[in-house]
Amino acid sequence: MITWLVQIQAIHEKFSLREKLLALLFLLAAAIIWGQNFGQRAMQCKSAWQAAQVELASQQHWLEHSESYSARLSQALARVDPAKTYSSAQLSGQVDTLLRAAMLSDQADIDPVRSREGEIFNDHHLRVRLNRISIAQMVKINTLLKAEQPYINLVKVQLTANRSKPHQLDARLQINSFDLKAPAL
């Protein structure tokens, strides 16, 4: 180790003033780059540590309240008949049936069902556009949809007057449904 230092010192003494300044600048640049890299990694480590702390706190909260959540889940599942829940295809068919019962199938435009899978149930969303309908027809479809609760829910309704016939409405309905997965039962 000492021989290395002696050799470096001997080389350093052979350098001219300009070479010594350039070597010093090179070492400073390397130290600055290393320092910035070290700082970035320290910040990443700190943020990962904080994220882990938040995750652990969340998991601890879930563990502390697991009995309460399990009781609520059991109560909710007791109120729901799994045979009456709708899959995505069944939701589309049931909404079509309700639209036919309200005599709105000609004015309806049904979007494809969008589904999101969960651990206990699958969540299904459906958008329906109704063009040129009367207020009585809107009340009728709303009544039919309410009769299907909690299995089919009307999440959002947007009503606008029809531009060509102001006494009629154009409606945009967002409908939600779910189906329970077998292992949850």
Backbone torsions as a table, in degrees:
resi	resn	phi	psi	omega
1	MET	NA	-43.6	-179.3
2	ILE	-66.5	-36.6	179.7
3	THR	-63.9	-35.1	176.9
4	TRP	-64.0	-43.5	179.8
5	LEU	-64.3	-39.8	179.1
6	VAL	-64.9	-41.6	179.9
7	GLN	-65.9	-41.6	179.6
8	ILE	-64.9	-41.6	179.1
9	GLN	-64.2	-38.1	179.4
10	ALA	-66.1	-41.1	178.3
11	ILE	-66.0	-41.5	-179.1
12	HIS	-61.6	-38.4	-179.6
13	GLU	-70.4	-24.4	179.1
14	LYS	-78.6	-19.0	-178.4
15	PHE	-69.1	147.6	172.2
16	SER	-80.4	172.9	-179.2
17	LEU	-60.7	-40.8	179.3
18	ARG	-63.8	-43.4	179.2
19	GLU	-65.8	-36.6	177.5
20	LYS	-64.4	-41.9	178.2
21	LEU	-65.1	-43.0	178.4
22	LEU	-63.6	-40.3	177.8
23	ALA	-65.1	-40.0	178.2
24	LEU	-64.5	-43.8	177.5
25	LEU	-62.0	-41.7	178.1
26	PHE	-61.1	-46.1	179.5
27	LEU	-64.7	-38.7	177.0
28	LEU	-64.4	-43.8	178.5
29	ALA	-61.5	-43.4	179.0
30	ALA	-63.7	-40.5	179.2
31	ALA	-66.2	-40.1	178.9
32	ILE	-65.3	-45.6	178.8
33	ILE	-61.4	-44.2	178.8
34	TRP	-63.3	-41.0	179.7
35	GLY	-63.9	-42.7	177.8
36	GLN	-63.9	-43.8	178.2
37	ASN	-60.6	-44.5	179.0
38	PHE	-62.3	-42.0	178.6
39	GLY	-63.1	-42.5	179.0
40	GLN	-63.6	-43.0	179.4
41	ARG	-67.1	-35.8	177.5
42	ALA	-65.0	-40.4	178.3
43	MET	-66.3	-40.5	177.2
44	GLN	-63.4	-41.1	178.8
45	CYS	-63.9	-42.1	179.4
46	LYS	-64.0	-44.9	-180.0
47	SER	-67.3	-37.0	176.3
48	ALA	-65.6	-38.7	177.8
49	TRP	-63.4	-44.1	179.5
50	GLN	-65.8	-40.8	178.0
51	ALA	-63.6	-39.6	177.8
52	ALA	-65.7	-37.5	178.2
53	GLN	-64.9	-41.9	177.8
54	VAL	-64.3	-44.4	178.9
55	GLU	-61.8	-43.2	178.9
56	LEU	-64.5	-39.8	177.5
57	ALA	-64.1	-40.9	178.0
58	SER	-63.6	-45.2	179.2
59	GLN	-64.8	-37.8	177.7
60	GLN	-63.6	-40.6	177.2
61	HIS	-60.8	-45.8	179.2
62	TRP	-62.2	-41.7	179.8
63	LEU	-66.4	-40.1	-180.0
64	GLU	-66.2	-32.6	-177.1
65	HIS	-106.4	15.6	-175.4
66	SER	-61.9	-37.2	179.4
67	GLU	-64.8	-41.6	178.6
68	SER	-63.9	-44.3	179.7
69	TYR	-65.4	-39.4	178.7
70	SER	-64.7	-40.0	178.9
71	ALA	-65.1	-43.6	178.9
72	ARG	-64.2	-40.1	178.5
73	LEU	-63.0	-43.7	179.2
74	SER	-62.6	-41.0	177.9
75	GLN	-64.3	-43.1	-179.8
76	ALA	-65.8	-41.7	179.7
77	LEU	-68.5	-28.9	178.4
78	ALA	-68.0	-29.2	-179.7
79	ARG	-83.0	-10.9	-175.5
80	VAL	-110.7	129.6	175.4
81	ASP	-90.2	113.5	-176.8
82	PRO	-59.2	-25.9	-179.4
83	ALA	-71.0	-20.7	-177.8
84	LYS	-94.9	-5.0	178.9
85	THR	-75.6	155.9	-172.9
86	TYR	-114.4	132.7	170.0
87	SER	-76.8	177.9	-177.6
88	SER	-62.5	-43.5	179.4
89	ALA	-67.8	-39.9	178.7
90	GLN	-66.0	-36.3	177.7
91	LEU	-61.8	-47.3	179.4
92	SER	-60.1	-44.1	179.3
93	GLY	-66.3	-40.6	-179.4
94	GLN	-68.0	-39.8	177.4
95	VAL	-65.1	-39.8	176.4
96	ASP	-62.1	-41.3	177.4
97	THR	-61.9	-43.4	179.2
98	LEU	-65.5	-38.6	177.4
99	LEU	-65.5	-37.2	176.6
100	ARG	-67.1	-39.2	178.5
101	ALA	-63.8	-32.9	177.9
102	ALA	-88.2	2.8	-178.7
103	MET	57.5	45.6	-179.8
104	LEU	-120.2	8.6	-175.0
105	SER	-64.4	-28.9	179.4
106	ASP	-72.9	-30.8	-178.1
107	GLN	-93.9	1.0	-173.7
108	ALA	-98.8	143.4	172.7
109	ASP	-128.1	113.1	-175.0
110	ILE	-104.2	125.1	176.2
111	ASP	-78.3	161.6	174.8
112	PRO	-64.0	152.0	-179.6
113	VAL	-75.0	134.3	173.3
114	ARG	-104.8	128.0	-176.3
115	SER	-118.2	149.7	174.9
116	ARG	-132.8	123.4	-177.3
117	GLU	-84.5	141.7	175.8
118	GLY	-128.3	-179.0	-179.0
119	GLU	-74.6	-37.6	-175.0
120	ILE	-102.0	-36.9	-178.2
121	PHE	-146.1	162.4	173.4
122	ASN	-102.5	135.5	-177.3
123	ASP	-103.5	128.5	-177.2
124	HIS	-120.7	136.6	178.1
125	HIS	-124.0	140.7	-177.6
126	LEU	-139.8	135.3	175.7
127	ARG	-109.8	136.0	179.8
128	VAL	-128.0	131.6	174.9
129	ARG	-110.2	127.5	177.8
130	LEU	-115.3	123.6	-177.2
131	ASN	-110.3	137.7	175.6
132	ARG	53.7	59.8	177.3
133	ILE	-113.9	157.1	178.7
134	SER	-86.8	167.7	177.8
135	ILE	-64.8	-36.4	179.0
136	ALA	-63.2	-39.9	177.8
137	GLN	-66.8	-36.5	177.2
138	MET	-65.7	-40.8	177.3
139	VAL	-64.2	-40.2	-179.4
140	LYS	-63.0	-48.2	-179.2
141	ILE	-67.4	-35.1	176.8
142	ASN	-63.4	-41.9	178.2
143	THR	-63.9	-42.7	179.0
144	LEU	-64.3	-40.0	178.9
145	LEU	-68.8	-38.9	178.2
146	LYS	-64.0	-31.0	179.1
147	ALA	-67.3	-21.6	-178.7
148	GLU	-91.0	-1.5	-179.7
149	GLN	-67.3	146.3	5.3
150	PRO	-90.7	9.1	-175.3
151	TYR	-80.4	-31.8	173.6
152	ILE	-128.9	128.2	-177.6
153	ASN	-124.5	138.9	174.9
154	LEU	-88.3	107.4	-173.5
155	VAL	-84.3	-43.9	-174.7
156	LYS	-146.2	138.7	177.1
157	VAL	-128.8	131.2	176.6
158	GLN	-125.4	116.6	-179.0
159	LEU	-111.5	135.3	174.3
160	THR	-138.3	147.8	177.1
161	ALA	-71.4	139.9	178.1
162	ASN	-69.7	133.4	-175.7
163	ARG	-68.3	-37.1	-178.0
164	SER	-81.3	-29.7	178.9
165	LYS	-134.0	92.8	-173.9
166	PRO	-62.1	-18.5	178.8
167	HIS	-81.5	-3.8	177.1
168	GLN	-110.7	160.4	-176.7
169	LEU	-114.3	151.9	164.8
170	ASP	-111.3	127.1	-175.6
171	ALA	-120.9	142.4	173.0
172	ARG	-120.1	117.6	-178.5
173	LEU	-112.1	136.8	172.2
174	GLN	-114.3	118.7	-173.7
175	ILE	-113.9	141.0	-177.6
176	ASN	-124.8	144.1	175.8
177	SER	-149.0	171.3	179.1
178	PHE	-147.8	158.0	169.9
179	ASP	-134.1	135.1	-178.5
180	LEU	-75.2	140.6	175.8
181	LYS	-83.2	147.9	-175.7
182	ALA	-58.6	-44.1	-178.3
183	PRO	-63.8	-22.4	-179.1
184	ALA	-73.0	-20.5	-176.1
185	LEU	-83.2	NA	NA
